[in-house]
Amino acid sequence: MKKKMPRSIEASAPILVTMGEPAGVGPEVAIAAFHALGGQAGGRPLRLVGDPDVFRACGAVPDAALMATRAVAAKRAAGKPDPANALAVTEAIETAVDMAEKGAAAAIVTAPIHKASMIAGGFSFPGHTEFLQSITGADRAAMMLVGGGLRVVPLTIHMALREVPAAITTVAVVETGEVVLAALKRDFAIAKPRLAVAGLNPHAGESGELGKEDAAHIAPAVEALRAGGHDVRGPLSADSMFHAEARARYDAALCMYHDQALIPIKMLAFWEGVNVTLGLPIVRTSPDHGTALDIAGTGKADPRSMIAAIELAAEIADARG
C-alpha cells in the first residue's frame, strides 16, 4: 500500500472524537470530556463523530458539535454490543482519519471499540492500531501508553503469549525502536530521546540460561540502534525497569509483549493513561481503557482518561506544527 502523506493542518481544524462501541462507555465519556473541557482543547474545537443518536442517548450535546456519518447504529442497548453496529463504528473512524489526512482535523481521539463484536460484524483487524496502520498506509505503527510520568511501547500487541517469542526479531525491534525515537522527537519535543529496551525472559535471559531470544535478537537490535547514534539501553531485566529511579533514566520503554508494558502503566495511571499510535501520518490518541460494558449506562464511567487523551492529542498536534 502506498504511504499517504499528511497535509498541513488547517489553523481552525478541530479535534475529532469517534463514537466507538455504541453499547459501551465510549460515547458517555466523550460527552463528559466535551463538557469538562468546555468543547475545546488547545484552542481547537471538539467534534464528536458517529451516529448522533448514540451520542444523544448518552447526554446532552450541542448539535454543532456532532458530525454525522452515513452509517447509523442500531438502537443503543447499554452493555449489549451488537455486531450489526460494526459498520457504523468503522465508518466513524474512517471519516475522522480521512479528515485528518486532508488537514481538516488536527487530531483524532478514538473511543474504545468492542473487538469481539466488531470481528463478528466483519471487522478483520485485531484492534484500532492495526486498522489505522492499514488505512493510513503507515509502514509500521506502534502503540504507546502514556501516564504517570511513564511512556511504554509493547513490541507485540494483541497476540497470544505463546506466539510472542517467534515475533521478536532483530528487524522488528530496530524498526519499532526507530518509530519510538522519532516520535519522542516529533511528538514529545525531546531533542535527545533515551530508550530502554526490555528483555523477553527473566533477567533478560540470564546469559542464555533462561532463554535465547534476548541475546540472539534483542541485543543485536540495541547495538544497531546505538550504531545509528541513538541513546538506547538493553536488553534490561523487566522486573527492575519500572521503579522511580529506573524510570528517571529513560524517556520511553520498549517492551516485548502486551502485559509487560501495560501492567506498570496501569499501576501508575489507571484512570488517566492514554494510548498514542506512533508512526502514523496523523495524530491519534485514545483512552487507555475498554468498553466497560458492565457499567455502561449506569453513570459510573470515569472520563479522566478520555480527557487526558484529548489534551494529549492537542499537545501533539501543536508539537507537529
N, C-alpha and C positions, 0 to 999 in steps of 0.2 A: 504494500500500500504506500502510495506517495505521501510523504510527510507534509502536513499542512503548515503554512507559515502564518503566524499571528499578525493581524493588522494593528495599527496604532489604536489605542483606546480613546474613544471619544471623551472629552472633558466632563460631560454630564452623564456618562454611561452609568447605569445602575448596577447594583449587586443583586444577582438573581438567586432566589431560594426555591429549590424544586420541591414538589409535593411529597415525594417518597411514597411509602406504602399507605394507602388511604385508611386502612384499619388500624394503623399504629399511631405512635405518639408524634411522628414527624410533623404533620400539619398543625398539631396543637402547639408544639414548641416553636414552630416557625412563627405562628401568630403571636405567641407570648414574647418571643425575641423581638419581633417587629415593634410591638408596643413598648417594650423595655428600652429599646434604642431610639424611640421616637421616629421610627420609619426611615432612619438613615444610619449610615456608618461611614466614617471618614469623609463626611461631607457628600456622600453619594446616596441617592435614594435606594430603598429596598423594594424589590418587586417579587411577588410570590407567583411561581409558575406552575400551572397544572389546572385541574378541574376546579373552577371557582366554588362549586357547590361543596366540594370536600373541605376547602378552607372555611367556608361559611358555616359548615356543620360543626366546626371546632371553635368558633368565636367570631366576634365582630371584626371586620377589616374593611378599610375604605375600598370602594370599587376601583379607584385609580391605582391601587397597589397590586391588583390582580392582573395576571397575564394568562388568558385562557388558551388552552391547546385544543386541537380538533377532537382528539380522543377524550371521551369522558369516562369517569369511573362508574361502576355500579353503585347503587345506594350504599353509603358508608355504614358498615356494621362494625363498630369499635371492637377490636380484639379478634375479629374473624376475617382474615385475609382471603381474598377471592382471586384465583388465577386469572379470571376474566379481566381483572384490572391491570394486567401486565402491560398492555399496550399503552394505556393512559400514563402509567408510571414511566415507561421508556420514552414516550414522546415528550414528557416534561423535561427529561434530561437532555434529549436530543435538541429540543428547542433552545434550551439555555446554552448548550455547547455551541450551537450554530451562531447565536448572537455574540457569544464571547469571541469566537474565531473571527467574526466580522468587525470586532471592535465596538459593537453596540452594547456590550456588557463588560464591566470591569472585572468581574469575577463571578463564579457560581459557587453556591453552597448547597450541597445535596442533603436532603432529609433521608433517613435510613430507608432501605428497601428490605422486603422480606424475601430472601433469596429462594427459599423452597417454593413459595407461591409463584414467584417470577419464573422460575425454571419450569414449573408445571404449566405456566401460561405461555411457554415458548421462548423464554429468555435463555440464551445459550452461553452465558458467561458466569463464572463463579461469583462475581461481585462487581461493584462500581468501578474499582481500579482497572480491572481487565477490560471492561466495557469502554471506559473513557480512553484507554490506550488505543483500542481498536478504532473508535470513531474519529479520533483526532489524528491517527496515523503516527503516533509517537513511537520512536524506536524502542524505548524501554521506559516504563513507568515504575515508580516506587512509591510505597505507602509510608509516609512519615507520620508519627504520632507526636504531638507537642503538648506539653503541660507540666506544671510543677517544676519548671526550670530544666526539663529534660526533653531531648528530641531523640526518638528511636525509629529505626527503619528495619522491618523484617525482610530478609532476602527472599524467602518464600512466604507466601501469604495464605491463601485458602487452599491448603494442601494437607493431606493426611500425614501424620508424623512419620509413618513408615516409608513415605516417599521422599522425605526431605534429603537424606544423605546423597541420593543419586542426583538431586537437583543442585547440589553445591559443587560448582565448578570454578576454576580459576577465572574463566571468562565472565561468568555471572557475577562473581564478587567484584572484579575490576569494573565492569560496566555499571553495576549498581553503585559502587563507591564513587565513580565519576559523576553519576547523576546527583548523588547526595552532595558532594563537594561543590558542584556547580550551583545547586540550589541554595546552599548556605551562603554563597557569594551573592547570587542574584536576588533571592527572595528574602534573605535574612540580613543582608548587608554586612556579612562577616568577611573582612578583607582576606584574612589568612585562616581559613577554617581548619579545625582539628577533628579528625575522625578516629573513633575507636572501633575496632572490629572484633566481635565476639568469636570465640571458638565454638564448634558444634558440640564436642564431647566434654565431659567433666575435666576440669583442669586443662582445657584446650588440648586434650588428647594425651597428656602426660607422656610426652616424647614417644608417642605411638603406642603406649601400653594400653590406652583406653580408647583407641580409635585412630584410624589413619588419615581421616579427612582433613584434619587441621594442618598437618604437615604437608600433605600431598596437594591440597587445593587452596586453602585459605592463606597460609604463609606465603606462597609464591604470589598470590594476588596482592597481599600487603606490600611486598617488595616491589611489584610492578607499579603500584600507585605511588610509592615513595620515589621510585625512579623517575616518575613524571613530575616530581617537585612538590608533592603533596605531603602534609603532615598527617601521617597515618600510623596507628599503633595496633599490633595484634599478631596472631590471634590471642585474645585475652580470655582468661577464665571468667565465664559469665557470672559466676556466683559472687565475684568481688568487684563487679563493674559499676554497681549502681548505688553504693553508699555515697554520702555527700562529698567526701574528699575525692573519691574517684571521679565523680561527675564533674568536678571542677577542672579536670584535665582534658576534657574534650567538649566539642560543640554538638556532636551527634554520635550516636552509637549505631553501627550496622550489626544487626543480629541475624542469626541463621534461620530462625523459624518464628512463627506467629506468637506463641506464648512467651518465648524468651524475650521478645520485645514488649509485648503488651502487658505482662504482669507488672513490671516495675512502673510503667506509666500510669496504670490504673491504681496502683498503690499510692502514687504521689498526687494524682489529679483525676480521681474517678469521675467527679461531677463537672470538670472543666477541661477535659482533654479534647484535643482537636486532631482530626485526620486531615493531612495535606497530601495531595497527589503530586509527586515530583516528576519532572521530565515531560510534562505536557506543555503545549504551546499556549495554554490558557491557565488561569488561576482557579484551582478547585480546592475547597475545604469541605469538611462535614463534621458534625458532632461525633464524638467517639463513643457512641452507644447504638444499640439496635432499635428495633421497632417497639420493644417493650409492650407486647400485646396484652400482657396481664394487667397493665394499669391504664391502657388506652381508654379514653372516655371517662375516667374517674376524677380528672382534675389534679392528679398527683404527679404528672410528668414535670420534671425539673428542666427548665430551659437554659441553664447556665452553660452547658456545652455548646448548644446552638448559638447562644450569644457570643461565646468565645470564638466559635468558628466564623461567624460573620465579621467580627472585629479583626481577626487574623487575616481573613480574605481581603479586607480593605487595606491592611498594612502591607500585605504582599503586593497588591495591585499598585500601591504607591511606590513600593521599592522597585518594581519593574518599570515604573515611569510610564 
